[in-house]
Amino acid sequence: MSQAWKSILQTLGTAIALMALAPSALAESTDATLKADMAACKQANDNKACEEAYDYYDARLDDAKGKKAAGYVAEMVVLADTGCAAGNGWLCTEIGVSYKNGYKGRAEDQVLGLQHNLRACDLGNGLGCARTGQAYQTGKGVAKDEAEATRYYLKGCELDGSNGCQYQAYLVLLQYLNRIPYSKDAIETLKGRCADTGLDGAACVELGKASFYGAYDMPEDEKQARIYWGKACARAVYAPGCTLRALLVLSDTDMREPHSPDNLNGIQSLYRGCLLGDLPACEFMVFAGQEYAWDYEDVVAQGMYGRCLAKPSVEDCTMSGKAFRNYRFPDHPLKGEVASDKSMRALTTACREFNVACVDVANSYLEDQKFTMGSANLAIGVLESACEKGDAAACARKDEVVAETGGVTGSYIDPMLNDDERFLLARFDIESGETQRGRETMQWLAFMGHTHAQLYLAYAYENGLSVAQKDASGRMPDLPYTVSDKERMIYELFDAAAKKGVPDAAMKVAVIKYSENDHEGSDSYESAIYNALYLGADGAQQFYDAVIAQNKARTEAQLAAIREMNRQNIQSRDNMDRQTVQSAWDQYYKRQEERKEAEGGEVCGTVYGEGNSTYRTCMSRATAMKHYRGNF
């Protein structure tokens, strides 16, 4: 983890102290070293020697039989007890699992199993912590306590980054499922609602839960549950489906390998759930992105960003805001808002809710941003509100901005009001003639991800609202898109809303892409139409049918043109063949005539054959003289 990131963590009091990784199984003894290792273990309490000798017998136990196997087991019991007592956490876990399952020379005893796993955990063995958490989760050897299970899972995750992390993912998955009630709908009704023609995310999630537990007389099938939850996430754009799918995937993969296909699969679903506003997804991202698991700084930042928007805190908002301002993560496999947008939203939330980072927010208002222009009015408004609440730095910065810009031009809607209030006031301004002030606020709300503002502004531009007003000199202000690219701005606004699952916006995107005949790649108009269909947009089916019909007519016209071209080609080829044959005959006849002339010309007469037979023929004079002299 970079020093800059650690500095942010330490500033906010959330730095993570890395613990040393617990040793896993060491190399086993060999035939040559076994006797010495046994002696070192039993006589000198050398726990490393105990483990190596234990592993020697364990590797051969399955192939041993009768007295030999019994002897191996007896030695393993002594070696494990001695090594565990001498501080070997791995051997303590071996004793714990032996008591839990009642094998390798020990009778089943859940309490003793838990005690040895607890000792392993205390010795720094992550697997021992994970198994202790499992005992608390299932109530084996101790009363059920999910809070304690979580505590031990997290400790296990920090120690070895594998079992504890996976068990925690599974525990969170079960806790999430327990909050989802079964409806009274019949299974066939749910399947109909989850079908492509319905795509009810809640129904898909419930079907996944039924498959996971084997309810509704459905077979217990985690793979099918994953499919249902994936459909709820990807097609119905339903956040809980994303979170459940992610947790199920991650509970079955080694979280120390963040770039493995399974981990990336889980991360993408988790990210999408958080992006759609599901708080449990964001919280698990913060946990799983830490150094002891994925070691993904941007995953931690994204989780804190999601928590900031859903349940603001000073730490989450300021930390994620500063992280996304300082780091762009260009090679990250996940997609979403650009880092600068996230930084602005997080810091604005921190300023509005806690009166911190307000100077950072004001400075951002002075820069050009997507969908809007820099606004001195809004920057001054932020600083003025923060100054009135006692922020001395905001007071000083306000004086500087006023001196730099000349102060407020016209008026502004207080940016420290909540977004919904600002949206209503901006809409009232635009519709009552205060276009400049209303548009300025609406543009910033759209930039900050306010879905209603994005839709309202897109429709307003579509219906003639100017992108900006000219200044006194007749010039347009600098914008990310020029006035001539107004259509592109409209598309960007609709596309931003469509990605959040807004049906009307998805329909608009499909129509725009079709009008541009954009049919390349994953952003094709075909994909956009399918998305509108999945979201149940009004008119999507009719538009789809019309496009199919039009494409069919276009295809038939193209086929007719191809057939006509082929007919003409065939005719041309036939004509060419006839001409070629005729030319060949003409050349043959010409050669025959030339040969006859060379042989003295042609003579005709009667040839007398045997008996009284005769026949008329023509031949060259040379042939007649040579073969038919006196008989022609």
Helices and strands as residue ranges (DSSP letters): H 3-11, H 34-44, H 47-61, H 66-85, H 89-101, H 110-122, H 126-138, H 146-160, H 163-178, H 187-194, H 201-213, H 222-234, H 239-250, H 261-275, H 279-288, H 297-310, H 314-326, H 339-354, H 358-365, H 376-388, H 392-405, H 419-432, H 435-447, H 451-462, G 483-485, H 486-498, H 503-515, G 521-523, H 525-534, H 540-598, E 602-608, E 614-620, H 621-627
